[in-house]
Amino acid sequence: MAKADKTELTKADSTDLSEIDRLSQQYAGAGQSEREEDRIQAFVKVLHQLSPEMNPAEPTYVEGAKPGDILITAQNILIPGQEGFFFQPCEYIYAWAEWSGPPGTSSRRVNSYPERPVHLGGESTAPGKIVLPNGHEIVETRYHLGLVYIDGLEPFPATISYSSTGTNVSKNWIHKMRAKRNSDGSLTPIFKYLWRLITVPQSNDRGQRWHLLTPKDKAEQPATPEQFKAGAEIYDKLKEHKLKMAEEDAVNAQIDQIPF
């Protein structure tokens, strides 16, 4: 599995800014935290010590992989976590995903709810997590859908999910997106900017260690006109339900149990 080189993208020329601003105002606020049940392909996973990709005995073992590396199996890409990649958000989905058991095991995602499903009852064992009497687990999940940019490859659509300890990362990222404004003061569409995502190590007082995929501080950059139009096209296709989020089986196989 090839590792991705560090990606550097060309910033928009000053002569292009008027076109970008015009298009940005046309798409004012597009994709900003709207809870739509749309779907898209390819899933981004951060590897941890207990990820099956780290175990030579597992069929999903990836030679040379290290904790904190970023894996996109649909594209056969392994990215060093400290380098990361550029991501252009195009849509956002909030959902409570129901699994037939703990995510990351042999369970399957069996349902999805736009809000906390209080009508199902169950026990709240941790913030953003409900265990039902039948053993199903319901997890509050935030999905960021967009385009991945890596040197030498055509941009491709992917899904990034946040739950558990990743919730604050998603919320902070959304806050940064909403701070971006067009020249007329309106919200920019989220695809006006590309963000460099890297992995950051985390730990708790129980000695557990993991990594979170996080936007690198002050590393975002404006999209070129070509990139902006590509992001707008993905946004439009998502709204028309022409793209799918990563398939349930693929998502399930790539989610680890991150400590709450």
ZIVENRA-V275228 format. One record per residue. PSI is psi in degrees with one decimal (999 if undefined). OMEGA is omega in whole degrees, -180 to 180 (* if undefined). Layout:
# ZIVENRA-V275228
psi->(PSI;PSI)
omega->(OMEGA;OMEGA)
This chain:
# ZIVENRA-V275228
psi->(123.7;142.7;145.7;141.0;159.4;131.6;129.0;126.0;148.7;129.2;155.0;136.7;153.8;-28.8;-16.0;-10.3;-35.0;-40.3;-43.4;-45.7;-40.2;-47.3;-38.1;-39.5;-32.7;-37.3;28.8;123.3;2.3;128.9;2.7;97.1;33.4;133.9;85.0;138.2;63.8;168.6;151.0;162.8;160.2;134.4;133.2;126.4;138.8;129.9;142.9;174.8;-36.9;7.4;136.9;-25.0;-14.1;-7.8;114.5;-20.9;-10.8;145.4;-19.7;8.9;136.0;112.2;133.5;-3.5;145.3;154.0;134.2;-14.4;157.7;128.4;129.0;91.1;-33.2;-25.5;2.4;47.7;131.5;122.7;127.6;130.3;-34.1;-18.6;-46.5;-157.6;165.1;138.1;132.5;101.7;140.7;-18.8;160.9;136.6;132.0;132.2;157.3;108.7;129.0;127.3;151.3;-2.4;-167.4;128.8;141.1;-8.0;-152.5;10.5;167.1;151.0;125.2;-15.9;169.4;139.3;139.8;-19.6;169.4;121.8;73.3;-23.7;-15.6;-11.8;-137.5;175.9;129.4;99.9;-14.8;162.2;128.3;16.8;131.4;133.9;121.6;160.1;-27.8;4.7;-9.1;146.6;136.4;123.8;126.8;124.2;139.5;123.5;129.4;119.2;135.4;-154.7;136.3;133.7;119.3;135.6;135.5;-4.8;151.0;142.3;142.0;149.5;146.1;163.1;133.9;126.0;146.0;132.7;180.0;-127.5;-11.7;-7.2;-46.5;-32.5;-47.1;-45.2;-43.9;-37.7;-44.7;-41.1;-42.0;-39.0;-42.5;-15.0;-14.5;131.5;149.1;170.1;-21.1;5.4;-7.2;160.1;137.3;154.1;148.5;-19.3;9.1;-17.9;148.6;140.4;133.6;121.1;130.3;169.4;142.1;127.8;144.4;160.9;165.2;178.9;-3.1;5.1;6.8;140.8;141.8;179.5;148.3;137.0;118.4;139.2;127.5;134.3;127.7;29.6;3.5;156.7;149.4;144.1;147.0;165.5;-39.6;-43.5;-40.4;-46.7;-35.8;-41.6;-40.9;-36.5;-42.9;-44.7;-47.2;-41.5;-38.5;-42.4;-27.8;7.5;34.3;-8.8;158.6;147.1;161.9;137.6;148.7;-43.5;-42.3;-41.0;-48.0;-40.7;-15.1;11.1;126.7;157.2;101.0;136.1;138.1;999)
omega->(-176;175;-179;174;177;-174;173;-176;180;178;-180;175;-179;-179;-179;-171;-179;178;178;-178;179;180;-178;178;177;-179;-175;177;-176;175;-175;172;176;-174;-179;180;177;-177;-177;-175;176;-176;-179;-179;173;-178;178;-177;-175;177;-180;179;179;-175;-179;-179;-178;179;-180;-178;178;-178;178;-179;180;175;-178;176;-179;-177;173;-172;-178;180;-180;-176;173;-174;175;-174;-178;177;177;-177;176;-179;179;179;179;-179;-179;178;173;-179;169;-175;179;180;-179;176;179;176;-180;175;180;-178;178;174;-173;-180;179;-177;-179;178;179;-175;-176;-178;-179;-179;-179;-178;176;-175;179;177;179;-178;179;175;-180;179;-179;179;177;177;179;-173;175;-173;176;-178;173;-176;-179;-176;176;178;179;-179;176;-180;172;176;-180;-179;-179;178;174;-180;177;173;176;-178;178;-178;-179;177;180;-179;180;178;178;178;179;178;-177;177;180;-177;172;-177;178;178;179;177;174;168;-174;-179;177;-178;172;-175;174;179;177;176;-178;-179;178;176;175;-175;176;178;179;-178;177;-180;177;176;-169;174;179;-174;176;-179;179;179;-178;177;170;177;180;180;179;-179;177;178;179;179;177;179;-179;-180;178;179;179;178;179;175;-179;171;-179;-178;-175;-179;-179;178;-178;-177;-174;179;175;173;177;-176;175;*)
